[in-house]
């Protein structure tokens, strides 16, 4: 069972790397808010999004609040 958890953690890490690489080219072209909006759709936590984007969970939280505010206008 422990081996399965280790394998799942490795897969998760590799997927995070792939997502980060996919967004890398667009990271500068679009802002953090746009990338956060994209990743929210996948049900990721603030910490997971922050890790992928190379930022803090606080920055992700602020971006999410701004997205929500913009959507309510």
N, CA, C and O atoms as a printed pandas DataFrame, in Angstrom:
     atom_number atom_name residue_name chain_id  residue_number  x_coord  y_coord  z_coord
0              1         N          UNK        A               1    0.826   -1.191    0.000
1              2        CA          UNK        A               1    0.000    0.000    0.000
2              3         C          UNK        A               1    0.872    1.257    0.000
3              4         O          UNK        A               1    0.577    2.228   -0.697
4              5         N          UNK        A               2    1.941    1.227    0.784
5              6        CA          UNK        A               2    2.848    2.378    0.847
6              7         C          UNK        A               2    3.495    2.618   -0.507
7              8         O          UNK        A               2    3.712    3.762   -0.907
8              9         N          UNK        A               3    3.802    1.536   -1.210
9             10        CA          UNK        A               3    4.397    1.648   -2.537
10            11         C          UNK        A               3    3.434    2.343   -3.507
11            12         O          UNK        A               3    3.857    3.157   -4.328
12            13         N          UNK        A               4    2.142    2.021   -3.409
13            14        CA          UNK        A               4    1.137    2.662   -4.258
14            15         C          UNK        A               4    1.066    4.152   -3.986
15            16         O          UNK        A               4    0.969    4.948   -4.920
16            17         N          UNK        A               5    1.112    4.538   -2.724
17            18        CA          UNK        A               5    1.079    5.959   -2.370
18            19         C          UNK        A               5    2.304    6.684   -2.915
19            20         O          UNK        A               5    2.201    7.815   -3.390
20            21         N          UNK        A               6    3.449    6.041   -2.847
21            22        CA          UNK        A               6    4.675    6.624   -3.374
22            23         C          UNK        A               6    4.576    6.826   -4.887
23            24         O          UNK        A               6    4.984    7.861   -5.414
24            25         N          UNK        A               7    4.038    5.841   -5.565
25            26        CA          UNK        A               7    3.862    5.940   -7.017
26            27         C          UNK        A               7    2.890    7.058   -7.360
27            28         O          UNK        A               7    3.128    7.825   -8.293
28            29         N          UNK        A               8    1.799    7.155   -6.614
29            30        CA          UNK        A               8    0.818    8.213   -6.858
30            31         C          UNK        A               8    1.413    9.597   -6.618
31            32         O          UNK        A               8    1.112   10.534   -7.357
32            33         N          UNK        A               9    2.242    9.733   -5.611
33            34        CA          UNK        A               9    2.902   11.013   -5.343
34            35         C          UNK        A               9    3.853   11.382   -6.482
35            36         O          UNK        A               9    3.928   12.545   -6.878
36            37         N          UNK        A              10    4.565   10.407   -6.998
37            38        CA          UNK        A              10    5.477   10.653   -8.117
38            39         C          UNK        A              10    4.704   11.077   -9.364
39            40         O          UNK        A              10    5.114   11.997  -10.071
40            41         N          UNK        A              11    3.594   10.410   -9.628
41            42        CA          UNK        A              11    2.758   10.771  -10.777
42            43         C          UNK        A              11    2.214   12.178  -10.613
43            44         O          UNK        A              11    2.213   12.965  -11.559
44            45         N          UNK        A              12    1.754   12.493   -9.419
45            46        CA          UNK        A              12    1.220   13.821   -9.146
46            47         C          UNK        A              12    2.269   14.899   -9.372
47            48         O          UNK        A              12    1.981   15.942   -9.959
48            49         N          UNK        A              13    3.468   14.649   -8.911
49            50        CA          UNK        A              13    4.551   15.617   -9.078
50            51         C          UNK        A              13    4.872   15.811  -10.559
51            52         O          UNK        A              13    5.075   16.936  -11.014
52            53         N          UNK        A              14    4.915   14.724  -11.296
53            54        CA          UNK        A              14    5.223   14.815  -12.718
54            55         C          UNK        A              14    4.117   15.544  -13.480
55            56         O          UNK        A              14    4.400   16.300  -14.409
56            57         N          UNK        A              15    2.874   15.324  -13.098
57            58        CA          UNK        A              15    1.768   16.039  -13.730
58            59         C          UNK        A              15    1.851   17.531  -13.435
59            60         O          UNK        A              15    1.588   18.354  -14.312
60            61         N          UNK        A              16    2.211   17.878  -12.223
61            62        CA          UNK        A              16    2.387   19.292  -11.864
62            63         C          UNK        A              16    3.469   19.935  -12.718
63            64         O          UNK        A              16    3.331   21.073  -13.166
64            65         N          UNK        A              17    4.537   19.197  -12.934
65            66        CA          UNK        A              17    5.626   19.708  -13.764
66            67         C          UNK        A              17    5.144   19.913  -15.197
67            68         O          UNK        A              17    5.457   20.928  -15.819
68            69         N          UNK        A              18    4.388   18.960  -15.717
69            70        CA          UNK        A              18    3.877   19.083  -17.088
70            71         C          UNK        A              18    2.932   20.275  -17.222
71            72         O          UNK        A              18    2.993   21.008  -18.209
72            73         N          UNK        A              19    2.072   20.469  -16.248
73            74        CA          UNK        A              19    1.158   21.605  -16.277
74            75         C          UNK        A              19    1.942   22.905  -16.224
75            76         O          UNK        A              19    1.658   23.841  -16.972
76            77         N          UNK        A              20    2.926   22.962  -15.341
77            78        CA          UNK        A              20    3.744   24.168  -15.220
78            79         C          UNK        A              20    4.469   24.470  -16.524
79            80         O          UNK        A              20    4.542   25.626  -16.942
80            81         N          UNK        A              21    5.003   23.438  -17.166
81            82        CA          UNK        A              21    5.695   23.639  -18.442
82            83         C          UNK        A              21    4.725   24.103  -19.525
83            84         O          UNK        A              21    5.069   24.951  -20.348
84            85         N          UNK        A              22    3.527   23.556  -19.525
85            86        CA          UNK        A              22    2.529   23.954  -20.516
86            87         C          UNK        A              22    2.138   25.412  -20.343
87            88         O          UNK        A              22    1.880   26.110  -21.324
88            89         N          UNK        A              23    2.095   25.873  -19.106
89            90        CA          UNK        A              23    1.714   27.253  -18.834
90            91         C          UNK        A              23    2.889   28.213  -18.914
91            92         O          UNK        A              23    2.689   29.425  -18.991
92            93         N          UNK        A              24    4.086   27.704  -18.898
93            94        CA          UNK        A              24    5.283   28.552  -18.859
94            95         C          UNK        A              24    5.314   29.550  -20.008
95            96         O          UNK        A              24    5.615   30.725  -19.797
96            97         N          UNK        A              25    5.011   29.102  -21.208
97            98        CA          UNK        A              25    5.039   29.989  -22.358
98            99         C          UNK        A              25    4.003   31.093  -22.271
99           100         O          UNK        A              25    4.201   32.188  -22.798
100          101         N          UNK        A              26    2.897   30.802  -21.604
101          102        CA          UNK        A              26    1.824   31.774  -21.486
102          103         C          UNK        A              26    1.898   32.563  -20.188
103          104         O          UNK        A              26    1.163   33.533  -20.002
104          105         N          UNK        A              27    2.768   32.155  -19.308
105          106        CA          UNK        A              27    2.862   32.779  -17.994
106          107         C          UNK        A              27    3.121   34.280  -18.096
107          108         O          UNK        A              27    2.521   35.077  -17.375
108          109         N          UNK        A              28    4.020   34.648  -18.998
109          110        CA          UNK        A              28    4.348   36.053  -19.165
110          111         C          UNK        A              28    3.341   36.759  -20.054
111          112         O          UNK        A              28    3.094   37.953  -19.890
112          113         N          UNK        A              29    2.758   36.026  -20.998
113          114        CA          UNK        A              29    1.805   36.622  -21.932
114          115         C          UNK        A              29    0.498   36.983  -21.229
115          116         O          UNK        A              29   -0.123   37.997  -21.549
116          117         N          UNK        A              30    0.086   36.161  -20.282
117          118        CA          UNK        A              30   -1.115   36.444  -19.498
118          119         C          UNK        A              30   -0.717   36.528  -18.034
119          120         O          UNK        A              30    0.323   36.004  -17.635
120          121         N          UNK        A              31   -1.523   37.167  -17.259
121          122        CA          UNK        A              31   -1.197   37.350  -15.854
122          123         C          UNK        A              31   -1.497   36.140  -15.000
123          124         O          UNK        A              31   -2.053   35.141  -15.455
124          125         N          UNK        A              32   -1.109   36.266  -13.747
125          126        CA          UNK        A              32   -1.351   35.200  -12.774
126          127         C          UNK        A              32   -2.848   34.924  -12.667
127          128         O          UNK        A              32   -3.269   33.771  -12.568
128          129         N          UNK        A              33   -3.642   35.980  -12.689
129          130        CA          UNK        A              33   -5.089   35.829  -12.541
130          131         C          UNK        A              33   -5.672   34.916  -13.625
131          132         O          UNK        A              33   -6.517   34.068  -13.341
132          133         N          UNK        A              34   -5.224   35.093  -14.842
133          134        CA          UNK        A              34   -5.727   34.265  -15.942
134          135         C          UNK        A              34   -5.308   32.809  -15.783
135          136         O          UNK        A              34   -6.100   31.898  -16.024
136          137         N          UNK        A              35   -4.065   32.595  -15.380
137          138        CA          UNK        A              35   -3.609   31.220  -15.164
138          139         C          UNK        A              35   -4.310   30.574  -13.976
139          140         O          UNK        A              35   -4.627   29.385  -14.012
140          141         N          UNK        A              36   -4.554   31.350  -12.929
141          142        CA          UNK        A              36   -5.300   30.828  -11.776
142          143         C          UNK        A              36   -6.694   30.425  -12.229
143          144         O          UNK        A              36   -7.182   29.354  -11.869
144          145         N          UNK        A              37   -7.334   31.279  -13.017
145          146        CA          UNK        A              37   -8.681   30.979  -13.508
146          147         C          UNK        A              37   -8.703   29.663  -14.287
147          148         O          UNK        A              37   -9.640   28.874  -14.159
148          149         N          UNK        A              38   -7.679   29.435  -15.085
149          150        CA          UNK        A              38   -7.595   28.182  -15.850
150          151         C          UNK        A              38   -7.465   26.978  -14.929
151          152         O          UNK        A              38   -8.119   25.956  -15.133
152          153         N          UNK        A              39   -6.618   27.105  -13.915
153          154        CA          UNK        A              39   -6.342   25.965  -13.042
154          155         C          UNK        A              39   -7.467   25.682  -12.055
155          156         O          UNK        A              39   -7.627   24.545  -11.610
156          157         N          UNK        A              40   -8.245   26.698  -11.709
157          158        CA          UNK        A              40   -9.383   26.494  -10.807
158          159         C          UNK        A              40  -10.338   25.469  -11.408
159          160         O          UNK        A              40  -10.931   24.661  -10.694
160          161         N          UNK        A              41  -10.474   25.513  -12.699
161          162        CA          UNK        A              41  -11.406   24.609  -13.393
162          163         C          UNK        A              41  -11.084   23.132  -13.168
163          164         O          UNK        A              41  -11.947   22.267  -13.319
164          165         N          UNK        A              42   -9.827   22.857  -12.805
165          166        CA          UNK        A              42   -9.421   21.473  -12.573
166          167         C          UNK        A              42   -9.589   21.053  -11.117
167          168         O          UNK        A              42   -9.235   19.934  -10.744
168          169         N          UNK        A              43  -10.131   21.950  -10.295
169          170        CA          UNK        A              43  -10.389   21.617   -8.897
170          171         C          UNK        A              43   -9.143   21.569   -8.030
171          172         O          UNK        A              43   -9.125   20.894   -7.001
172          173         N          UNK        A              44   -8.098   22.284   -8.441
173          174        CA          UNK        A              44   -6.861   22.292   -7.664
174          175         C          UNK        A              44   -6.983   23.221   -6.459
175          176         O          UNK        A              44   -7.732   24.197   -6.488
176          177         N          UNK        A              45   -6.249   22.908   -5.414
177          178        CA          UNK        A              45   -6.225   23.763   -4.229
178          179         C          UNK        A              45   -5.329   24.970   -4.491
179          180         O          UNK        A              45   -4.558   24.997   -5.451
180          181         N          UNK        A              46   -5.451   25.969   -3.614
181          182        CA          UNK        A              46   -4.591   27.153   -3.730
182          183         C          UNK        A              46   -3.116   26.765   -3.686
183          184         O          UNK        A              46   -2.302   27.309   -4.432
184          185         N          UNK        A              47   -2.781   25.830   -2.817
185          186        CA          UNK        A              47   -1.390   25.391   -2.689
186          187         C          UNK        A              47   -0.894   24.706   -3.956
187          188         O          UNK        A              47    0.237   24.931   -4.387
188          189         N          UNK        A              48   -1.737   23.876   -4.548
189          190        CA          UNK        A              48   -1.356   23.183   -5.776
190          191         C          UNK        A              48   -1.167   24.177   -6.924
191          192         O          UNK        A              48   -0.210   24.077   -7.692
192          193         N          UNK        A              49   -2.089   25.135   -7.030
193          194        CA          UNK        A              49   -1.984   26.156   -8.071
194          195         C          UNK        A              49   -0.722   26.978   -7.860
195          196         O          UNK        A              49    0.002   27.268   -8.812
196          197         N          UNK        A              50   -0.461   27.349   -6.621
197          198        CA          UNK        A              50    0.727   28.145   -6.303
198          199         C          UNK        A              50    1.996   27.398   -6.691
199          200         O          UNK        A              50    2.920   27.985   -7.253
200          201         N          UNK        A              51    2.037   26.126   -6.394
201          202        CA          UNK        A              51    3.223   25.325   -6.730
202          203         C          UNK        A              51    3.427   25.277   -8.243
203          204         O          UNK        A              51    4.551   25.416   -8.725
204          205         N          UNK        A              52    2.351   25.082   -8.983
205          206        CA          UNK        A              52    2.436   25.010  -10.440
206          207         C          UNK        A              52    2.909   26.330  -11.031
207          208         O          UNK        A              52    3.732   26.350  -11.946
208          209         N          UNK        A              53    2.377   27.451  -10.496
209          210        CA          UNK        A              53    2.700   28.767  -11.042
210          211         C          UNK        A              53    3.965   29.373  -10.445
211          212         O          UNK        A              53    4.426   30.422  -10.896
212          213         N          UNK        A              54    4.522   28.722   -9.443
213          214        CA          UNK        A              54    5.737   29.243   -8.824
214          215         C          UNK        A              54    5.485   30.504   -8.028
215          216         O          UNK        A              54    6.278   31.445   -8.069
216          217         N          UNK        A              55    4.382   30.522   -7.303
217          218        CA          UNK        A              55    4.016   31.675   -6.488
218          219         C          UNK        A              55    3.529   31.182   -5.135
219          220         O          UNK        A              55    3.697   30.007   -4.810
220          221         N          UNK        A              56    2.935   32.055   -4.348
221          222        CA          UNK        A              56    2.455   31.651   -3.023
222          223         C          UNK        A              56    0.958   31.393   -3.057
223          224         O          UNK        A              56    0.256   31.858   -3.955
224          225         N          UNK        A              57    0.481   30.651   -2.074
225          226        CA          UNK        A              57   -0.956   30.393   -1.992
226          227         C          UNK        A              57   -1.711   31.689   -1.675
227          228         O          UNK        A              57   -2.886   31.821   -2.019
228          229         N          UNK        A              58   -1.048   32.631   -1.028
229          230        CA          UNK        A              58   -1.663   33.936   -0.769
230          231         C          UNK        A              58   -1.935   34.692   -2.055
231          232         O          UNK        A              58   -2.991   35.305   -2.212
232          233         N          UNK        A              59   -0.984   34.650   -2.973
233          234        CA          UNK        A              59   -1.160   35.292   -4.272
234          235         C          UNK        A              59   -2.313   34.643   -5.031
235          236         O          UNK        A              59   -3.108   35.332   -5.671
236          237         N          UNK        A              60   -2.399   33.332   -4.957
237          238        CA          UNK        A              60   -3.488   32.604   -5.611
238          239         C          UNK        A              60   -4.821   32.991   -4.980
239          240         O          UNK        A              60   -5.806   33.195   -5.690
240          241         N          UNK        A              61   -4.859   33.092   -3.672
241          242        CA          UNK        A              61   -6.084   33.469   -2.967
242          243         C          UNK        A              61   -6.568   34.859   -3.391
243          244         O          UNK        A              61   -7.760   35.068   -3.615
244          245         N          UNK        A              62   -5.636   35.798   -3.498
245          246        CA          UNK        A              62   -5.986   37.154   -3.941
246          247         C          UNK        A              62   -6.509   37.122   -5.371
247          248         O          UNK        A              62   -7.501   37.779   -5.685
248          249         N          UNK        A              63   -5.849   36.364   -6.233
249          250        CA          UNK        A              63   -6.286   36.262   -7.630
250          251         C          UNK        A              63   -7.688   35.674   -7.707
251          252         O          UNK        A              63   -8.513   36.138   -8.494
252          253         N          UNK        A              64   -7.968   34.651   -6.890
253          254        CA          UNK        A              64   -9.294   34.043   -6.875
254          255         C          UNK        A              64  -10.350   35.037   -6.414
255          256         O          UNK        A              64  -11.455   35.065   -6.955
256          257         N          UNK        A              65  -10.019   35.845   -5.425
257          258        CA          UNK        A              65  -10.956   36.857   -4.935
258          259         C          UNK        A              65  -11.242   37.884   -6.029
259          260         O          UNK        A              65  -12.387   38.303   -6.199
260          261         N          UNK        A              66  -10.233   38.284   -6.759
261          262        CA          UNK        A              66  -10.410   39.247   -7.856
262          263         C          UNK        A              66  -11.237   38.660   -8.987
263          264         O          UNK        A              66  -12.045   39.355   -9.603
264          265         N          UNK        A              67  -11.029   37.371   -9.258
265          266        CA          UNK        A              67  -11.809   36.685  -10.283
266          267         C          UNK        A              67  -13.285   36.657   -9.880
267          268         O          UNK        A              67  -14.177   36.940  -10.680
268          269         N          UNK        A              68  -13.508   36.306   -8.618
269          270        CA          UNK        A              68  -14.885   36.230   -8.107
270          271         C          UNK        A              68  -15.537   37.606   -8.154
271          272         O          UNK        A              68  -16.698   37.733   -8.544
272          273         N          UNK        A              69  -14.796   38.634   -7.760
273          274        CA          UNK        A              69  -15.325   39.999   -7.772
274          275         C          UNK        A              69  -15.657   40.438   -9.197
275          276         O          UNK        A              69  -16.704   41.039   -9.437
276          277         N          UNK        A              70  -14.773   40.139  -10.130
277          278        CA          UNK        A              70  -15.001   40.502  -11.529
278          279         C          UNK        A              70  -16.216   39.770  -12.110
279          280         O          UNK        A              70  -16.931   40.309  -12.955
280          281         N          UNK        A              71  -16.434   38.559  -11.655
281          282        CA          UNK        A              71  -17.571   37.773  -12.137
282          283         C          UNK        A              71  -18.902   38.244  -11.601
283          284         O          UNK        A              71  -19.946   37.997  -12.205
284          285         N          UNK        A              72  -18.869   38.925  -10.465
285          286        CA          UNK        A              72  -20.123   39.375   -9.855
286          287         C          UNK        A              72  -20.564   40.744  -10.380
287          288         O          UNK        A              72  -21.641   41.226  -10.028
288          289         N          UNK        A              73  -19.735   41.367  -11.220
289          290        CA          UNK        A              73  -20.090   42.687  -11.758
290          291         C          UNK        A              73  -21.055   42.558  -12.905
291          292         O          UNK        A              73  -21.465   43.565  -13.482
